[in-house]
């Protein structure tokens, strides 16, 4: 099958690569761009391990073809930390609040939480639970994931968690 050149901006950098029209975006990101932080889980859009931010929307990258991302702005987990290695507050909050165990869902969960906080900087616990509902975690029971997102939101807003809960 003939390959098509696909160009997009990933984590602030314009990138190009060849892809068959049937190549899923998740495979293009992992195999062509070598950004392996985006995980492949179910490949049926149920688990959310492959969640990225595409043109300002949380997207399960197993549901899109790479050619559909032509010209898109994409953020992956590799684009969350600062260039000097300083973790984004969400990443740091997941670490501090024990929001991960095996870590398989974590990249997708963090990208979904990042978009959630872009849309709603002061989410309630219910907002968070509804906002991450499309991302599955088989390890934590979500308690610490929710706490990590609450902690990140409070920190990003210059509040304590107690202030944010009011």
ChimeraX attribute file (.defattr): number of C-alpha atoms within 10 A of each C-alpha:
attribute: neighborCount
match mode: 1-to-1
recipient: residues
	/A:1	7
	/A:2	7
	/A:3	13
	/A:4	13
	/A:5	13
	/A:6	20
	/A:7	17
	/A:8	19
	/A:9	18
	/A:10	22
	/A:11	16
	/A:12	11
	/A:13	12
	/A:14	13
	/A:15	14
	/A:16	16
	/A:17	15
	/A:18	16
	/A:19	21
	/A:20	16
	/A:21	16
	/A:22	12
	/A:23	16
	/A:24	19
	/A:25	23
	/A:26	25
	/A:27	22
	/A:28	21
	/A:29	22
	/A:30	15
	/A:31	11
	/A:32	16
	/A:33	13
	/A:34	11
	/A:35	18
	/A:36	16
	/A:37	18
	/A:38	27
	/A:39	25
	/A:40	22
	/A:41	16
	/A:42	12
	/A:43	17
	/A:44	11
	/A:45	17
	/A:46	14
	/A:47	21
	/A:48	32
	/A:49	31
	/A:50	32
	/A:51	32
	/A:52	30
	/A:53	22
	/A:54	18
	/A:55	14
	/A:56	14
	/A:57	15
	/A:58	20
	/A:59	20
	/A:60	27
	/A:61	28
	/A:62	25
	/A:63	15
	/A:64	15
	/A:65	19
	/A:66	27
	/A:67	22
	/A:68	12
	/A:69	18
	/A:70	14
	/A:71	16
	/A:72	16
	/A:73	17
	/A:74	23
	/A:75	21
	/A:76	22
	/A:77	23
	/A:78	15
	/A:79	17
	/A:80	20
	/A:81	15
	/A:82	10
	/A:83	9
	/A:84	6
	/A:85	8
	/A:86	11
	/A:87	14
	/A:88	17
	/A:89	19
	/A:90	26
	/A:91	22
	/A:92	17
	/A:93	22
	/A:94	22
	/A:95	15
	/A:96	14
	/A:97	18
	/A:98	15
	/A:99	26
	/A:100	20
	/A:101	14
	/A:102	10
	/A:103	14
	/A:104	20
	/A:105	24
	/A:106	27
	/A:107	23
	/A:108	32
	/A:109	30
	/A:110	27
	/A:111	29
	/A:112	26
	/A:113	25
	/A:114	24
	/A:115	17
	/A:116	22
	/A:117	20
	/A:118	12
	/A:119	12
	/A:120	14
	/A:121	16
	/A:122	18
	/A:123	19
	/A:124	15
	/A:125	14
	/A:126	9
	/A:127	14
	/A:128	20
	/A:129	16
	/A:130	11
	/A:131	17
	/A:132	20
	/A:133	14
	/A:134	18
	/A:135	21
	/A:136	20
	/A:137	21
	/A:138	11
	/A:139	13
	/A:140	15
	/A:141	11
	/A:142	16
	/A:143	12
	/A:144	18
	/A:145	26
	/A:146	22
	/A:147	20
	/A:148	26
	/A:149	28
	/A:150	28
	/A:151	24
	/A:152	27
	/A:153	27
	/A:154	20
	/A:155	16
	/A:156	16
	/A:157	12
	/A:158	11
	/A:159	14
	/A:160	15
	/A:161	15
	/A:162	10
	/A:163	9
	/A:164	17
	/A:165	13
	/A:166	6
